[in-house]
Amino acid sequence: MIELAAKTITRYSMFQPGQRVGVAVSGGPDSVCLLHVLRELAPRWDLRLTVLHLDHELRGEESRADAEFVRDLAAAMGLPFVLETGLRREPGDNLEQAAREARLEFFRRVRQVGTVDCVATGHTRSDQAETVLFRFLRGSGTAGLAGIRPVTSDGLVRPLIEVERAEVERYLREQGVAWRVDSSNASTEFARNRIRQELLPQLTRDWNPALAETLAHMAEWAQGEESYWAAELARLVSEQVVEDPPAVLLRADRLAGLPAAVARRLVRRAVEMAKGDLRGIGFEHLAGILELAHLGEGHGRLQAPGLDIFRSFEWLRIAPPSGDTLANRNYRFPLPVPGAVRVPGQKWVVKTELFENTNVTKETGDVYNGCVGCLDWKRISGSLEVRNWRPGDQYQPASRAGAEKIKVLFHEARVPLWERRHWPVVTMGDAIVWARRFGPAAAFAASPGAGPVLSIRETES
């Protein structure tokens, strides 16, 4: 057992000499075995061990007895002991998921405060098999079938990941080591327990006696695939994804031109960037986004758990729901001269400046589009306001022979739907005198030789 764990540690470079290692010990056989094995192996890497225990307080006295058992075990070995209690859980939360997240958060905290450099958990090959089968039944792709990773980017290591659970218990019995039994592991209320107690034994008996090993090999194969794709996706994201927090944008035509395997992974990564995780995201959601990308033209929209996805012209936008409505997107503010007004909810500032003559070029122009937005100040006879564009708005830009609805200008300029929501226009009374990107109205535009002039431009704050 000890040499097998040492081989796994070496294979995956789990430890560096002199590291402080937190050992997550629940009191069950796997974690107790892990602690005994690492105590034996600690001198090889000069490891400093700390025992970590999280009591979710879900089983009353039994939970407290588990914590005391682990505390006594740490004391008998002369090791530091860190205990945390409680489980924060929102109504409707999945209990297994909430407990798992609580453990991960506990491990993150002890690393962040410098108590340990990494955390070792007692996951075995049997856990790996159960995880892969569970995720397969839920419809996971290759990333999910990679299962439990021997080493993770957030400081978790699994020295027993190549050991069967039966081997763990045999080792403990041979060594005369006691462990605790979690009564909740017998409950078939939890899906993972049903897989462990019913489905996996049945499949092993009726279909493949080496099923646990087969599933573990599948996980290892998938981990290799995912390691390759991680590097490839980093390159693809830098080339294909535009970050516009809280959204990410993708060119639909470029996405549609990628091979299906590449496109699915790129969309999955973009979803993760926008949402922060992939919880609730299934194959059907990724397929729906790709269907939007393959639309020949026009607009489309779909929703996924925690996401709102738009297609407009050549762009796809993936973002958390904004709660944006006509009622809360409308704004109207006085526009001082000179001065500036921040567009609500955006990174834009509408800025005004007065100049004495018309020698105004791109140096004082709109940095957004390189166009000069200058009005003849003598034609401004009232106070100015800045507000958002609204359906039905129309005016005659200086470059046009007649008035146009701003919606038509949006379409001609291929302005995506989501960019239009807070689009600023400047008004004097009922007249629009300037609009973002489309410039001054013809009736108010500064002509050569006129002065003074009012420059209106939109900049990033």
C-alpha angles and dihedrals in degrees: 000000000000094000092045090054090046090053091052092047091052095043093056098032090236098167138036120209113276097015123155106234126196112210112207105218121181094171094252122122098263096052094040089052090049092054093050092047094048092048088057093045098041095093092057091064098022089243123180108212129208122184115229124196130177116197108199089189091224098127101044114215092007090060092048090049090053090053092050091048091054092044090053091046091054091047092050089054093044092241130142114257128211119191128187126180138198138042123238107211131170120219110275094020117142106252096218092048093046092050091048092050090048091054093048091049090050090052091048092052096051088050094046094052090050099247091127138006096217140359125234118208129193100239112149137195087265090058088049092054092048092048095050092047092046093051093044090055089051091053100253121170127225093294091059093043088058083080121182112004118221090224127019133198091243095062105269122137130184111202093175097050092113094049126091118234090239089058090052094054092044090053092050092049092049090051093045092238119157125218139181126253117222106218091205089067088073094056116104088202088093119072094221091055091052090052092048097045104032119011102040094046091048093050091045092050098043105030117016126008089197095048095127091055091045092053091046090053089049089054092050091049091050091048090057090050092049093049089056093046093048091065093040092049092051088060094044093049092053089052103037110025125076114199114217103162127262086016136054121211131209131187103243095207093052092046092049090053095057124095110266094248092053095042093051093052093045092051091047090053092047090051090051091050092052099040101033093232141023099242111145093007112128138176091271092060093051090046090051092053091050090050088056089051091054094054107120094225143329134049137316141166139198136169132223131179105300094354143093114200123196133185115200122166107314096341135090118200121199116187144138113273108279101202085227114161136164088258097057101032095061116098138165126184136169110258112219122213110247099017146078140253125202114227106236115254093004139092092237128108121194106217131191129199133174122224127188096223141021097255085116116137136157090302087076095026135108107296090200095068106002092247125132114239103193128155129194102253092207089063093056105095102163144033119294128231133190118215140155122275113262132198110276095028114141138168141155113260115212090251094056133082093218145007119294133189109252088230088064090050089051090054094047091048090044093234108177118241095248093054091057096061098085098020107153126229127177118225139189106200106313094337124097107223099175139011131193113269093354094070135207125352114256093241092056103032117124114247126210112285094016122127153229099024134191116224115206116187139160120228137172113263 
